[in-house]
């Protein structure tokens, strides 16, 4: 079965996004930022909440920013990080569930999806 080109694009975008989340620490960082809402967190507060510090935190935030999930802005002397890709995160879960049970003889139960 040949996969459609739009499916290839969606698969590529999803793979890139999931790759950015492919670390427990990065996933924890993004989760803390999602919980903080649009105001975000300073690097110090993000480190405190996640237990990830220094160059490791900088590395993880950079990867999430490159994936378009996190934005960094300077506010005075602080760097504020905020999750900005709420729709992208929602689309990732929809990507996984949109064709649930499509090739199965048994229909999916709605409660299985969350």
LOVOKOL-684593 format. One record per residue (C-alpha): residue number from 1; x, y, z. Coordinates in pm, 1 decimal. Example, Ala and Ser with C-alpha at 12.3 -4.5 7.8 and 13.67 -1.06 7.14 Angstrom:
BEGIN
[pt 1,[1230.0,-450.0,780.0]] [pt 2,[1367.0,-106.0,714.0]] 
//
This chain:
BEGIN
[pt 1,[0.0,0.0,0.0]] [pt 2,[144.1,337.2,-106.4]] [pt 3,[129.1,612.3,154.9]] [pt 4,[1.2,946.6,29.6]] [pt 5,[246.3,1237.8,14.1]] [pt 6,[47.2,1439.0,271.1]] [pt 7,[70.2,1136.7,500.0]] [pt 8,[448.0,1138.2,444.5]] [pt 9,[459.5,1505.6,540.3]] [pt 10,[246.7,1446.8,850.9]] [pt 11,[464.2,1149.2,941.7]] [pt 12,[781.3,1357.4,899.7]] [pt 13,[645.0,1643.5,1110.9]] [pt 14,[525.0,1404.7,1379.9]] [pt 15,[859.1,1221.2,1382.9]] [pt 16,[1045.9,1550.3,1422.8]] [pt 17,[821.4,1656.1,1708.9]] [pt 18,[838.2,1319.0,1881.7]] [pt 19,[1218.0,1320.6,1842.4]] [pt 20,[1229.8,1653.2,2028.0]] [pt 21,[1032.2,1487.7,2307.2]] [pt 22,[1246.3,1174.0,2301.6]] [pt 23,[1411.3,1242.0,2634.6]] [pt 24,[1257.9,1211.0,2979.4]] [pt 25,[1423.7,1538.2,3077.8]] [pt 26,[1295.0,1726.8,2770.1]] [pt 27,[948.2,1587.9,2822.4]] [pt 28,[966.3,1701.2,3185.1]] [pt 29,[1080.6,2048.0,3080.0]] [pt 30,[796.9,2082.5,2829.7]] [pt 31,[545.5,1951.0,3080.6]] [pt 32,[657.8,2206.1,3340.7]] [pt 33,[625.3,2484.9,3083.4]] [pt 34,[280.0,2367.5,2973.9]] [pt 35,[173.9,2363.8,3339.4]] [pt 36,[311.3,2718.7,3383.9]] [pt 37,[95.6,2851.5,3101.5]] [pt 38,[168.2,3139.4,2866.2]] [pt 39,[367.4,3341.0,3122.8]] [pt 40,[633.3,3070.5,3123.8]] [pt 41,[910.7,3027.9,3376.4]] [pt 42,[1251.7,3179.1,3431.0]] [pt 43,[1542.0,2944.6,3366.1]] [pt 44,[1604.2,2929.6,3742.6]] [pt 45,[1244.6,2837.5,3822.6]] [pt 46,[1237.4,2584.4,3536.8]] [pt 47,[1552.9,2424.7,3676.0]] [pt 48,[1400.5,2414.8,4024.2]] [pt 49,[1078.8,2252.5,3903.4]] [pt 50,[1243.3,1993.7,3678.6]] [pt 51,[1571.2,1919.5,3852.5]] [pt 52,[1751.2,1981.3,3521.5]] [pt 53,[2018.8,2247.5,3551.7]] [pt 54,[2300.8,2428.6,3375.7]] [pt 55,[2413.9,2335.9,3029.6]] [pt 56,[2187.0,2029.7,3027.1]] [pt 57,[1878.8,2249.7,3070.7]] [pt 58,[2007.2,2492.1,2808.1]] [pt 59,[2058.2,2201.2,2566.7]] [pt 60,[1706.8,2064.1,2621.4]] [pt 61,[1539.1,2405.0,2590.3]] [pt 62,[1732.2,2465.6,2267.2]] [pt 63,[1606.6,2139.4,2115.3]] [pt 64,[1247.9,2217.3,2216.7]] [pt 65,[1283.5,2568.8,2074.0]] [pt 66,[1420.5,2434.0,1744.4]] [pt 67,[1114.7,2207.4,1725.4]] [pt 68,[894.3,2514.5,1771.1]] [pt 69,[751.3,2400.1,2102.6]] [pt 70,[922.2,2648.7,2334.7]] [pt 71,[1007.9,3014.9,2304.6]] [pt 72,[1270.8,3204.0,2502.1]] [pt 73,[1249.3,3575.6,2569.2]] [pt 74,[1464.1,3810.1,2772.5]] [pt 75,[1283.5,3995.7,3049.8]] [pt 76,[1526.2,4227.0,3222.2]] [pt 77,[1810.7,4007.4,3340.8]] [pt 78,[1608.1,3686.0,3317.7]] [pt 79,[1544.2,3445.2,3034.7]] [pt 80,[1180.9,3336.1,3031.8]] [pt 81,[1087.4,3008.3,2864.9]] [pt 82,[730.1,2936.6,2763.1]] [pt 83,[554.0,2657.8,2580.4]] [pt 84,[407.1,2801.5,2261.7]] [pt 85,[296.3,2497.5,2067.4]] [pt 86,[-20.1,2388.8,2243.3]] [pt 87,[-184.7,2314.0,1906.6]] [pt 88,[121.4,2119.0,1792.5]] [pt 89,[112.1,1909.3,2108.5]] [pt 90,[-260.8,1846.7,2062.5]] [pt 91,[-201.9,1749.6,1698.6]] [pt 92,[62.1,1495.7,1803.9]] [pt 93,[-190.6,1309.1,2013.1]] [pt 94,[-448.1,1333.4,1734.8]] [pt 95,[-187.2,1202.5,1490.8]] [pt 96,[-158.5,887.1,1697.5]] [pt 97,[-531.9,840.3,1746.6]] [pt 98,[-687.1,961.8,1421.7]] [pt 99,[-674.0,623.3,1253.9]] [pt 100,[-724.3,416.4,1566.4]] [pt 101,[-843.1,67.2,1476.5]] [pt 102,[-872.1,160.0,1105.0]] [pt 103,[-737.5,-179.9,1002.7]] [pt 104,[-910.0,-374.7,1277.2]] [pt 105,[-1234.1,-570.1,1256.1]] [pt 106,[-1310.4,-453.5,1610.3]] [pt 107,[-1412.2,-90.7,1659.7]] [pt 108,[-1217.9,115.3,1910.5]] [pt 109,[-1388.5,207.0,2231.9]] [pt 110,[-1401.5,582.8,2285.7]] [pt 111,[-1288.5,546.2,2648.7]] [pt 112,[-965.7,382.6,2530.0]] [pt 113,[-850.5,721.7,2398.2]] [pt 114,[-848.2,910.5,2721.3]] 
//
